[in-house]
Amino acid sequence: MKKTARLKGKEGFLDYYRKLHIKTEPATSKEEKDFNEWLNTLVKPNPPVLRFNPKYEKKCAALWKKNKWEWKTLSWYPHALQWPTKLPLETQIPGEEQGWFYRQNASSLIPVLALDPQPGEVILDACAAPGGKTVFIAERMKNKGTLIANDLSLSRRQRLKQVLKTYQLEDFATMCGVHGGVLFQKYPTGFDKILLDAPCSSEKHVYTNEKYLNQWSYKRIQELKKQQFFLLKRLWYALRPGGRLVYSTCAITPEENEGVITLFLKKFGGDATWKTPSKKFPGNKGRIELSRETSYDPMFVAILEKKR
């Protein structure tokens, strides 16, 4: 990575991710083709799913019937509708502003399903904005228990506040803006479950944004890894014995995924068990890769359980 560490912007980005895909030089024509196809998947807009609250299923079904849309849910989660065929992705569907459903990439469902929120639990969404995962957690809790939705960014909290209002969660989810590294001090009694959907490289967003692509550097990956590990180890102190923490990113870099978990286990391995999500979900060993054949955005999910 010595050469990559010196390169910045688009040149550095392409050099780094090419090395992830092509291990030896010179590359074969197939390897070059595969890498270029992978780059194309970064710019391909994937259709979202519409995750609906079961209590609105009849209203959603009536809407789909009225518009003659095919009612097609995900095979591994029955309350997420696939985007209607031929409907432009920018279409505002009736019911969205009323909180019937939330549009998000299917990959984003997996961290919450891996967390497995239950009614009556005390749960922290540590980096909650813009709010899709918070809404999903509240739905799975059936609005019973305690849910803390935290985000350090004021502008992102404003978006989070609006989402909580739309989905009528203002009286259930408690919003706060505390640095994740000191949350265990603010809530000393701890949490049954914690979701850390960590700040990350988010390559799909970076590669399609000229400003962020020009700012790319390998140093940024190293800085994010350091930040992610700091948040993870500090939030671990806020997790009760027997509790579950789910660490997730939408990054592709191994440094920010398996690399962070490896560091964590070196420090807390005697107190933690690392599990991967159920095999019924897409992906392999907690990773969902970009592919031309699917509509999934990249996602890494690790389940960490604290021994009693």
C-alpha positions as CSV (number, residue, x, y, z in Angstrom):
1,M,0.0,0.0,0.0
2,K,3.0,2.3,0.0
3,K,2.3,3.7,-3.5
4,T,-1.4,4.0,-2.7
5,A,-0.7,5.9,0.5
6,R,0.9,8.6,-1.6
7,L,-1.9,8.8,-4.2
8,K,-5.0,10.9,-3.7
9,G,-8.3,11.7,-5.4
10,K,-9.6,9.5,-8.2
11,E,-6.2,8.2,-9.1
12,G,-5.6,6.9,-5.5
13,F,-9.2,5.6,-5.3
14,L,-8.8,3.5,-8.5
15,D,-5.3,2.3,-7.5
16,Y,-6.5,1.1,-4.0
17,Y,-9.6,-0.7,-5.1
18,R,-7.9,-2.2,-8.2
19,K,-5.5,-3.8,-5.8
20,L,-8.4,-5.3,-3.8
21,H,-9.6,-6.9,-6.9
22,I,-6.4,-7.8,-8.8
23,K,-3.8,-9.4,-6.6
24,T,-1.0,-10.0,-9.2
25,E,0.3,-8.0,-12.1
26,P,0.0,-8.0,-15.0
27,A,-3.8,-8.5,-14.8
28,T,-5.6,-10.8,-17.2
29,S,-8.1,-9.4,-19.6
30,K,-10.9,-11.1,-17.5
31,E,-9.6,-9.4,-14.3
32,E,-9.6,-6.0,-16.0
33,K,-13.1,-6.6,-17.3
34,D,-14.3,-7.7,-13.9
35,F,-12.8,-4.7,-12.2
36,N,-14.4,-2.3,-14.7
37,E,-17.7,-3.9,-14.3
38,W,-17.4,-3.6,-10.5
39,L,-16.7,0.2,-11.0
40,N,-19.9,0.4,-13.0
41,T,-21.9,-1.1,-10.1
42,L,-20.7,1.8,-8.0
43,V,-22.5,4.3,-10.2
44,K,-25.6,2.1,-10.8
45,P,-28.5,3.4,-8.7
46,N,-30.1,0.4,-7.0
47,P,-33.8,0.5,-6.5
48,P,-34.8,0.7,-2.8
49,V,-37.2,-1.5,-1.0
50,L,-40.3,-0.1,0.8
51,R,-40.2,-1.5,4.3
52,F,-43.7,-1.2,5.6
53,N,-45.1,-1.4,9.2
54,P,-47.3,-4.5,9.4
55,K,-50.1,-2.4,10.8
56,Y,-50.3,-0.6,7.5
57,E,-50.2,-3.7,5.3
58,K,-53.9,-3.5,4.3
59,K,-53.5,0.1,3.2
60,C,-50.3,-0.7,1.3
61,A,-52.0,-3.7,-0.4
62,A,-55.0,-1.5,-1.5
63,L,-52.6,1.1,-2.9
64,W,-50.6,-1.6,-4.9
65,K,-53.9,-3.0,-6.2
66,K,-55.2,0.4,-7.2
67,N,-52.0,1.1,-9.2
68,K,-51.7,-2.4,-10.6
69,W,-48.3,-2.9,-9.1
70,E,-47.0,-6.4,-8.4
71,W,-47.0,-7.2,-4.7
72,K,-43.6,-8.7,-4.4
73,T,-41.8,-8.8,-1.0
74,L,-38.2,-9.9,-0.2
75,S,-37.9,-13.7,0.2
76,W,-36.0,-13.2,3.5
77,Y,-38.2,-10.4,5.0
78,P,-41.9,-10.4,4.2
79,H,-42.5,-6.7,5.2
80,A,-40.3,-5.1,2.6
81,L,-41.8,-4.6,-0.8
82,Q,-39.6,-4.6,-3.9
83,W,-39.8,-1.4,-5.9
84,P,-42.6,-1.5,-8.5
85,T,-41.3,-2.4,-12.0
86,K,-40.8,0.5,-14.4
87,L,-41.7,3.1,-11.7
88,P,-39.0,5.9,-11.8
89,L,-36.9,5.8,-8.7
90,E,-37.6,9.4,-7.9
91,T,-41.4,8.8,-7.7
92,Q,-43.0,9.9,-4.4
93,I,-45.4,7.1,-3.5
94,P,-48.6,7.9,-1.6
95,G,-48.3,6.9,2.0
96,E,-44.6,7.7,2.4
97,E,-45.3,11.1,4.1
98,Q,-47.9,9.4,6.3
99,G,-45.3,6.9,7.6
100,W,-46.8,3.8,6.0
101,F,-43.4,2.7,4.8
102,Y,-39.7,3.7,4.6
103,R,-37.6,3.5,1.5
104,Q,-34.1,2.1,1.9
105,N,-31.7,-0.3,0.3
106,A,-32.5,-3.9,1.2
107,S,-28.9,-4.3,2.7
108,S,-29.8,-1.7,5.4
109,L,-32.4,-4.1,6.9
110,I,-29.8,-6.6,7.9
111,P,-28.1,-4.7,10.8
112,V,-31.5,-4.3,12.6
113,L,-32.6,-7.9,11.9
114,A,-29.2,-9.0,13.2
115,L,-29.7,-6.9,16.3
116,D,-33.1,-8.6,16.9
117,P,-34.8,-5.9,19.0
118,Q,-37.5,-7.1,21.3
119,P,-40.3,-5.3,23.2
120,G,-39.3,-4.1,26.7
121,E,-35.5,-3.9,26.0
122,V,-33.3,-0.9,26.5
123,I,-31.6,-0.2,23.1
124,L,-29.2,2.3,21.7
125,D,-28.9,3.4,18.1
126,A,-25.5,5.0,18.4
127,C,-25.3,6.8,15.0
128,A,-29.0,7.0,14.3
129,A,-29.4,9.7,11.6
130,P,-31.1,9.9,9.2
131,G,-33.4,7.5,11.1
132,G,-34.4,4.5,8.9
133,K,-32.8,2.0,11.2
134,T,-34.2,3.8,14.3
135,V,-37.7,3.5,12.9
136,F,-37.2,-0.2,12.1
137,I,-35.9,-0.8,15.7
138,A,-38.9,0.9,17.2
139,E,-41.2,-1.2,15.0
140,R,-39.6,-4.4,16.1
141,M,-39.9,-3.3,19.7
142,K,-43.6,-2.6,19.2
143,N,-42.9,0.8,20.8
144,K,-42.4,-0.9,24.2
145,G,-39.2,-0.4,26.2
146,T,-36.5,2.3,25.9
147,L,-34.9,3.4,22.6
148,I,-32.2,6.1,22.5
149,A,-31.5,7.6,19.1
150,N,-28.1,9.3,19.2
151,D,-26.2,11.3,16.6
152,L,-23.5,13.8,17.1
153,S,-24.2,16.0,14.1
154,L,-26.7,18.7,14.6
155,S,-27.8,18.9,11.0
156,R,-28.3,15.1,10.9
157,R,-30.2,15.2,14.2
158,Q,-32.6,17.7,12.6
159,R,-33.3,15.2,9.8
160,L,-33.7,12.5,12.4
161,K,-36.2,14.6,14.3
162,Q,-38.3,15.0,11.2
163,V,-38.2,11.2,10.5
164,L,-39.3,10.5,14.1
165,K,-42.2,12.9,13.7
166,T,-43.3,11.4,10.4
167,Y,-43.3,7.9,11.9
168,Q,-45.0,9.1,15.2
169,L,-42.1,8.1,17.3
170,E,-41.4,11.4,19.1
171,D,-42.9,10.1,22.3
172,F,-41.1,6.8,22.2
173,A,-37.6,7.3,20.9
174,T,-35.4,9.7,22.9
175,M,-33.1,11.7,20.7
176,C,-29.7,12.9,22.0
177,G,-26.4,14.3,20.6
178,V,-23.6,12.8,22.7
179,H,-20.3,11.6,21.4
180,G,-20.4,7.8,21.1
181,G,-17.2,7.6,23.1
182,V,-18.9,8.9,26.3
183,L,-22.4,7.4,26.0
184,F,-21.5,4.8,28.6
185,Q,-21.0,7.7,31.1
186,K,-24.4,9.3,30.3
187,Y,-26.2,5.9,30.6
188,P,-24.3,4.1,33.3
189,T,-26.9,1.4,33.8
190,G,-26.2,0.3,30.2
191,F,-28.1,-1.2,27.3
192,D,-29.4,-4.6,26.4
193,K,-28.6,-4.0,22.7
194,I,-26.6,-1.5,20.7
195,L,-26.5,-0.7,17.0
196,L,-23.3,1.0,15.8
197,D,-23.8,1.8,12.1
198,A,-20.5,3.5,12.0
199,P,-19.3,6.4,9.9
200,C,-17.3,4.9,7.0
201,S,-15.8,5.3,3.5
202,S,-19.1,4.8,1.8
203,E,-17.5,4.2,-1.6
204,K,-20.7,4.1,-3.5
205,H,-21.4,7.6,-2.4
206,V,-17.8,8.9,-2.8
207,Y,-17.3,7.5,-6.3
208,T,-20.4,9.3,-7.6
209,N,-19.6,12.6,-5.9
210,E,-16.8,14.6,-7.6
211,K,-16.1,16.7,-4.5
212,Y,-15.6,13.7,-2.2
213,L,-13.8,11.6,-4.8
214,N,-11.2,14.4,-5.2
215,Q,-10.7,14.4,-1.4
216,W,-10.2,10.6,-1.2
217,S,-7.0,9.3,0.4
218,Y,-5.8,6.1,2.0
219,K,-5.1,8.2,5.1
220,R,-8.8,8.8,5.4
221,I,-9.5,5.0,5.5
222,Q,-6.9,4.7,8.3
223,E,-8.5,7.6,10.2
224,L,-12.0,6.1,9.9
225,K,-10.7,2.7,11.1
226,K,-9.2,4.5,14.2
227,Q,-12.5,6.3,14.8
228,Q,-14.6,3.1,14.3
229,F,-12.5,1.1,16.7
230,F,-12.6,3.9,19.3
231,L,-16.5,4.0,19.1
232,L,-16.8,0.3,19.2
233,K,-14.6,-0.3,22.3
234,R,-16.2,2.6,24.2
235,L,-19.7,1.5,23.4
236,W,-18.8,-2.0,24.5
237,Y,-18.6,-0.6,28.1
238,A,-22.2,0.6,27.7
239,L,-23.4,-3.0,26.9
240,R,-24.8,-5.1,29.7
241,P,-23.5,-8.6,30.3
242,G,-25.3,-11.0,28.0
243,G,-26.1,-8.1,25.6
244,R,-25.6,-7.8,21.9
245,L,-23.8,-5.1,19.9
246,V,-24.1,-5.0,16.1
247,Y,-21.3,-3.3,14.2
248,S,-22.1,-2.4,10.6
249,T,-20.7,-0.2,7.8
250,C,-21.6,0.3,4.1
251,A,-17.8,0.3,3.4
252,I,-16.0,-2.1,1.1
253,T,-12.5,-1.8,2.7
254,P,-11.4,-4.7,4.8
255,E,-9.6,-2.2,7.1
256,E,-13.0,-0.8,8.2
257,N,-14.7,-4.1,8.5
258,E,-12.9,-7.3,9.5
259,G,-9.9,-5.1,10.4
260,V,-11.9,-3.3,13.1
261,I,-13.4,-6.5,14.5
262,T,-9.9,-8.1,14.6
263,L,-8.6,-5.2,16.6
264,F,-11.6,-5.4,18.9
265,L,-11.2,-9.1,19.6
266,K,-7.5,-8.6,20.4
267,K,-8.7,-6.3,23.3
268,F,-12.0,-7.9,24.3
269,G,-11.8,-11.4,22.9
270,G,-12.1,-13.0,26.3
271,D,-15.3,-11.2,26.9
272,A,-16.9,-11.3,23.5
273,T,-18.3,-13.7,20.9
274,W,-18.3,-12.7,17.2
275,K,-21.2,-14.1,15.2
276,T,-22.3,-13.5,11.6
277,P,-25.9,-12.9,10.6
278,S,-28.3,-15.8,9.8
279,K,-27.6,-17.6,6.5
280,K,-31.2,-16.8,5.4
281,F,-30.0,-13.2,4.7
282,P,-28.0,-12.4,1.6
283,G,-24.2,-12.1,1.9
284,N,-21.4,-14.3,3.1
285,K,-19.9,-14.1,6.6
286,G,-21.5,-10.8,7.2
287,R,-20.5,-9.2,3.9
288,I,-22.8,-8.2,1.0
289,E,-20.8,-7.5,-2.1
290,L,-21.6,-5.2,-5.0
291,S,-22.9,-7.2,-8.0
292,R,-24.4,-6.6,-11.4
293,E,-26.9,-9.4,-10.6
294,T,-28.5,-7.9,-7.5
295,S,-29.9,-4.6,-6.2
296,Y,-28.0,-4.8,-2.9
297,D,-25.6,-2.0,-1.8
298,P,-22.5,-3.1,0.0
299,M,-22.9,-3.9,3.8
300,F,-20.8,-5.4,6.5
301,V,-22.5,-6.7,9.6
302,A,-20.8,-8.2,12.7
303,I,-22.7,-9.5,15.8
304,L,-20.8,-9.1,19.1
305,E,-22.2,-10.7,22.2
306,K,-21.0,-9.9,25.7
307,K,-20.5,-12.9,27.9
308,R,-22.4,-12.9,31.2
